[in-house]
Amino acid sequence: MDRWGRGDPDGFLEICDPDVTYFDPFQQKRLDGLEALKNLYDSLRGKVRIDRYEFVNPKVQLDGDMAVLTFNFDSWTGSDRYYWHTTEVYRRTNQGWRIIHTHWSIPQKG
């Protein structure tokens, strides 16, 4: 997340499985595959800045070679604060744990 906050998405790409799927509130449909995710992240490269962040209520659920990580993500850029709900699904592979699915959403106010 430190790298992402400096505009470098490669840290996430390095731990993604080639078959990763991705939901983002700013995309019309699910992205399928590492190449599609890389194309999206390349369009954001150098444009993201996060001054400070916090993982709130992280929870890992493990079942064999699969794990689900859920958390709320709070971040600040200057005095602006942003809130997110996040789910990441990991699979244990010969290369280690790899993200096979990521889902970011913006919580409803109220």
N, C-alpha and C positions, 0 to 999 in steps of 0.2 A: 504494500500500500504506500510505503514511502516513495517508491519509484513512480507509481501512478500519480501521486500528488505533485511530482516534479515534471509531469508531462511525458513520462516514459512508461508505456504499457507493456514493455517486453517481459517484465517480471511475471505478469499474468500469462502471457503467451507461452512462456517457457514451461509452465506447469499445466498447460491444457493438453488434453488428449486430441489426436487428429480428428476424432469424431465428435468433438465438443458441440453442444447446442447452447444457444444463448437467447434469453429474452431481455429486452431493454424497453423501458417505457417510451423511448423516443424512436423506436423502430416499428414499422408497420407489421412485421411478421418475425417469426423465429429465424435466427441465423443458424445455419447448419454447416459445421466443419470449421477447422482451424483457419483455412484460407479466408473464409467469409468473415470470421472474427478479426483476423489480422487486417483485412481491408477496412473494417470499421475502425479499429484502433489506430491504424495509420492515419485516418482522416482526423483523429483527435490528438495525434502526437504533437506535443509541445503546447497544446491549448488548455490542458487541465492544470489547475493549481489548487492545491489543498494546503492550507497553512497548518491545520491541526485536525485531528480526527479521533473518534472513539468508537470502539466496538462495544455495543450495548447488548447485554444478555446473550452472549454467544452460547450455542448448544451444539454438541456433536453427537450424532446418533450413528453407531457403528454396527454393521452386520456383515461379518466375514470380510470380503474384499471390497465392500461398499461402505461409504460414510456420507452422511448428510450434515453439512454445517449451515446453521441458520443464525442470523444476527440482525440487529438493527445497527445501522451505521449513521453516525452523526459526524458531519464535517463542517469546517469553517473556512471560508475564504474572506479574509478581511473581517468585517463585522457581520457578514452574511452566513447564516447557518442553514444547512441542508439535512434532511432526514430521508433515510432509505430503509426499506426492508430488503434483505438479501438471503438467497438460498444458493448454496453451491453443493453439488453432488460430486464426490470423488470416487475413483476406482483404483484399487491397488494393481499396478502393472509391474512388469519386469524393470521398468525405469523408476519405480516408486509410485507415490500417490499422484494421480492426474485428475484434473477437473474434467468431468464429462458433461456437466450442465451447470449453467449459471443463470440466475433470475434476479434482476434488480427491479424494484418497483418503488413508487413514491406513495407513502401512506396518505390516506384520505384525512383531511382536516376535520376536526369536530369532535 
